[in-house]
Each structure stands twice: as structure tokens, then as C-alpha cells.
Amino acid sequence: MLAVQPFKFIFKTFIVVLGLFFIACFILLYAMTSSPQVLQAVVKASANQILPDITIQDLVIGKQNLSLKGTSSLRDVDIIIRQGENKFDLHFNTISLSDIFSEKPTLLLKGGFVYAEAFRLDGLEMTLIAKDGEEWSGPATVKLAESSGFQVHDVLVKVIVKADKAIIEDIQGRSYEGEIQGTATIYFFAIPDYYANVTFDGLDTTLMEDINPSLFSQLQGQITGSVEALGPAGGLDKIDLHVRLNDGGEVQSKLLGPLLGHIPESRERQKLKTAIENNQKIIVNKAQLDLSNKDSKTVSTDIQLESDELNLDANVKVDIIVEGGMQSLFKYFTQFSQFMKG
């Protein structure tokens, strides 16, 4: 009998500990469903463990209604996330999850706002439905998307979220009286952190002066083209840009001053030099810029300019060494755009 007592004690202790565990779980679940503060602490601790390269610096939940049945929702949610040197401020009016235990649970985001140094999104609405437990997909809309001062309005996209990345397909939006289309991929863990391939058509340069006044104040007309880029968040490693000022557009001649040193002595060069000296606007039949970086420090540019008005047909190719590399170029452009906008 004495030999059996330790086992009885251990068994009873196990039952008590097990009972206390279930009671603690019930209390925690009840606290989470009734106390935003508890849920905030649990989410922050869990996320920081699961995503070691991402830190939830702050999380505030205004109201919550959590349920194991039906729909659970959070309201007035503010989140501050840090990834390396990058800081992201997020706000959502509503985050809700419905059909939790069904084959296709649905995540709804409403009234979203995302802000970072390099970009911001305003008026984000998204509906994602789970598929095979491996991905979530669905439509999303954004009232305003802005990156380095460049704005796109009334954006429609299809979003596919997987374990390691988010794919944004069928991008459509309005920008400076023109249209934007394309695709993008945001990687959660690997570098590059993003890839984008976007085309644009009919953008009015007179409406784009806030982005870069020193450039767009010298152009008048509509631009068409494409840009392909990839790099880390808030940065740029690779770019392939093609921009064309549509037929009949105008260029302030002094903008073309840097080209003179690359055009051989000729009648065309003299005509361009005279136009610059007279601060003349040039009506162009073709004005095109092709730009790409050969490596992390060298940008290759190809400028084509045709004007029947000046009987001008010039093609200038120039390699530019970017001090500090592509990252510096991107950060400088971002800071300059924000400075000019005040």
C-alpha cells in the first residue's frame, strides 16, 4: 500500500494540474474575448515569436467581438510594425473573420490605411477567402496609393496571399488623367522584398509637377510607358524604365542642355543650342527615355528626340555613375519629392 501512495499522489496531482490548465485556458479565452488588452498582449507576443524579422512595436484594439461560432471582429485597430529600419503604420476600421471552422473562412478588412516612408495606401478594402488551407485570395480596392509622391486613385486589384508572399494581379487605376495597369509581388521573408511590372498610358505631365517640379514643369503633354523594378522595402536594386512623351508634346529647351555635350558638332546641335539660349519650347514628334541599371552603381540611359520644328533627330546614350548606388538614388528621390510637397 505504501508503494502505491506515490503513484496515487502523482495521478491526483496530474488531474489537478490538468484541471487547472483547462480552467486557465477558459479564463484566457474569456479574457481574450472580453478584454482588448489581453488580446493585444497575446497577439504581439505570438507574432514576434513566429516572425522573428518583424516586430509589432505597438498594437491597439478599440473594440472586439470574438466568437468560436459565426463572425469574430475587431474594430479601430492600430498597428505599428518594424522590419529592420523600415516602419509601417497601419489602421483598420474593421477586421472580421467569418465561417471560421468551414472549408472557406473569409477575412474582411475595411477602412484600411497603411503608411511607410516610401509609400502609403488610403481607403483599403479587402475580402480574402481561404483555399485549401494554403492561400487566401480575393478582390481589393484602394482609394489612393502613393509612392515617392506618385499617386494612383481608385485602384482595383486581385490579391493572392501565400505563406511566403502576396501576389497582386490585375492592377487597374487612374493616375493624372491616365490609366495604370500591372502586377506586383511582395515577399514576406526573402530579398528582394518586392517586384513590380507596371504600364501607364496618357498621364498628363502638367498634373505631375508636385512629384518633381524641376522635371515636369519643363514638359507639356501626355506620357506613356512602363517600369519594371525590384528590391528591398523602401529601396531599389533593379529598374527598367521606358517613358515616351506623346506626339505633339512640348519640351522646354533648357531641359535638354545636358545633351549638348553628347551631340557632335552639326547643324542639329547648333539649332538645339540656339533654342536653349532663347529659352524656347520645342514641339516634339518623339521624345523617349529608356533607363536601366547595369549594376548597383551604373545607370544606362538612351534618349531619343525628334522634332520636325527644328529638323532635329538625336539619339544620345549615356552611362551615369550613381554615388551611393541605386539605394541612394531611390532614397534621394523620395526625400526630394516629400520636401517639394512640404
N, C-alpha and C positions, 0 to 999 in steps of 0.2 A: 504494500500500500504506500509506503514511504517513497518508493521508487516512482510510483505513478504520479505523485503530487506535482513534481516539476513540470511534467507534461500537461497536467490539468491547468497549472498556473500559466504556462506558455500559451495554451489553447485559449483560455479565458482572456489573457492579455491581447492575443491576436484578434479575438472577437470585439473586444473593447476598442482597440486601435482601428479596426475596420469600420466599426460603428462611428467612431469619431471622424474618420476620413470622409464617410458619406455625409455626416452632418456638416462637416466643414465645406464639402463640395456644394451642398444645398445652400449653406449660408453664403458662400462665394457667388453662386449662381444668382441667388436672390439679391445680393448686394450689387452685382453687375447689372441686373435688370432694373434696379431701382436707383442706383447711385452712379451718375456720370463720372464722379471722381475715381471710383473703384475701377470702372471700365477703362478710363484713361490710363491709369497706372498699369493695368494688365496688358493693354494693347502696346504701350510704349516698351515695357519690359520684354514682351514676346517678340515684337518686331525687331528690336535691337539685337536680340539673340539670333533670329532667323536670318536677318540681313546685316551681316557684320560690317559691310562697307557703307551702310546707310544708317544715319542716326535720326530718330524722331526727337528733335530738340524740345518741341512743345506740342501738346495736344489738348484741345479744349472742346468739350461736347456740351452744347446748350441744353438739349433735352434728348431723352431716349425712350424708346418703347421696344424692348426686346422680348421676343416670344419664340418658343420652340415650335409653335404652330403658326401658320399664316404668315404675316409680314412683320419683320422687325425693322425699325427705322431709327436713325439718328438725325437730329436737326441742329442747325447752326454749329457746324463742325469747323474748327480752325486747326490747321496742322502746319508746323514748321519742320522741314526736313533738311538735313545737311548730308551732302555726299562730297567728301574732300573739301575743296574750297568753295563749292557751289552751295547756295542756299535757295530753297524753294518754299514759298509761302502759298498755302492752299486754303481755300474756304469753300464749303458746300452748304447750301441751304438745307438740302435733304440727301441722305444716303439711306437707301432702303434695300432690303433683301427679302424676296418673296419666294414661295414654293421651295423652302429650304431643303426639305427631305425628298423632293421629287427628282425625276431624272433631269429636269431642266430648270434649276433655280435661276432667278432673274435678279440682277443687280441694277438699281436705278440711281443715277446721280443727277441732281437738279441744282440749278443756281450756282454753278461752279466758277471759281476764279483761281487762276494759277499765276504766280509772279516769280520771276527769277531775273538775274542781271541781264541775261541775253534775250529773254522773251517774256510774254505774258499772254494769257488766254482769259477772256471775259465772256460770261454767259454760256458756260459749258453745260450741255445736257447730254446724257448718255444712257443707253439701255443695253446691257450686256446679258446674253443668255448662255448658260454653260452648255458645253457639248462634249460628251464622252468623258467628262471629268478631266480633260486635258487642255481645253481652251475655252475662252469666253469671247463672244462676238456679237456685234450689233451696230446700229447706227448711232452717230453722234453729231451734234451741231454746236457751233461756236459763233457767238455774235461778233467777236473781234479777236483776231490773232495778230500779235505784233512781235517782230524780231528785228533788233537793231534799227528800230524806227520804221521799218517797212510794215504796212498794215494790210490785212485781208479781212473783209467783212462777210457775214452771212455764209459761214463755211459749213459744208455738208461733207461727211466722211463715213467710211465703214471702218470699224475698229476690230482687230483680232488680237486678243491678249493671250500669250502663251507663257510658259514658265520662265523663259529667258528673255522675252522681247514682246513689244507691242507693234503690230503692223497696221499702218494707217493707209487704207486704199481709197481709190475713187475720190480723191480730194477735189472739191469744187468750191470756188469762192469768187467774190467780187473784190476788185482792187483798183483804185484810182480810175474808175470808169471802164476798167478792163476785166479780164477773166483769168483765173488761176486754176490750173489742174495739176495733178501729180500723185505721187506716192511717197511714203516715208516709213522708216523703221527706227524704233527706239529700243536699244539694247539695255537690259537691266544690269548686267554684270560685266560684260566684256567691253573692251575698247576695240573699235570705235563705239561710242555711245549712241550715235545716230547715223542714219543715211537718208538722204532726201534727193528726189529727182522731180523737178517741178518745171512746168512750162507756163508761160504767161503771154497774153495777147491783148493789144490795144490799150496799154497803160498810158495814161495822159501825164506827160512829164511836168506840165505846169502845176499839177496837183501833188507832185512828189518833192517839192523844194524843201520841205521840213526834214526829209531824210538826209540830204546832202546839198545844202544851198549852193555851195561853190561849184557843183556839177550841174544839177538840174535847173538852176536859174539860167544856164547857158544853152539849154536845149528847149525846143518847142516842137511838139508833135506827139506821136504815139510810138511806143516801143514794144517790140515782140521778141521773144527768145526763150531760153531755157537755162537752168542751172542744176548741176549735179554736185553734191557736196557730202562729205563725211568727216567725222571727227569726234572728239570727246564733247561732253556737255559744256556749252559756253565757249567752244573752241572750233578750230578748223584745221584739218590735216590735208584734205584734198578738195580742189574745186575745179569745175569745168563749166565756164560761163560763156554764153553766146547771147549778145544783145544787138538788135538792129533797130535803128530809127527809120520809121516807115517813109516811103517816097513822099516828098513834099514837105518833110520836116525841116526845121531851121536850126543851125548851129552858130553860136556866137564865135566869130573867127578867132578871138584871143584864146579860146579853149584849145585850139589846135596849135598854139605856139610851140609846145614841146616837140611837135612833129617836124618842125623846120630843120632841126639838126640831123634828121634821118632821111631827108629827101635830097637827092643830088641836085646840083645847080641846073636849073632848067626854067623854061617859061612857066611851067606849072608852079614851081617853087616861088618864083617872083610874084605871080598872081596871088598866091596864098599869103606871102609876106605883105603885099600891099593891102590886102583885105584886113589883115591883123592890125596893121598900122592905122587904118581908117576905122577900126573897131566895127567892122561890117558883119552883118548877119549873112550867112551863106545858106541858100536853099539847096538841099541835097537830094540827089536821086538815090543815093545809097550811103549809109553811114553805119558801119558794123564793127563791133568789138568782139573778138574771140580771146578768152583769157583762161589759162590753166597753169597750175604749178607743176614744174618738172620735179621738184623735190621740196624739202621742208623750207628752203630759203629762196628759191628761184621761181619767179612768175614769168611765164611766156605770154606776150600779148601780140595779137595780129589785128591791126587797124586798117580797114578798107574805107576809102572815102571817094565818092563820085559826085560831081556837080556839073551839070550842063551849063549852069550860070557862069562858072569860072573856067569851063572846059577843063575840069580837074579830074584826074583819075590816079589816086595814090594808094599804095599798099605798103604799110610800114610794119615791120616786125621788130619787136624789142624785148629783150630779156631784162627783168628787173630783179635786183637782189633786195630782198625784204629784210631789213635789220630786225633781228629777234625772231625771224621765222614767221610762218603762217599764223601761229597763235597770237603774236604781237599785232599782225595786220588786222585780225578779227577783233581783238580787244580794242584797238585804237579806233576802228570804225564804229564800234558800239558806243564807246565813250564820247566820240565826236558827235554822233547823232543825238545822244541824250543831252549833250551840252548845248547844241544848237536849238534844241526844243525847249531848253530851260528846265 
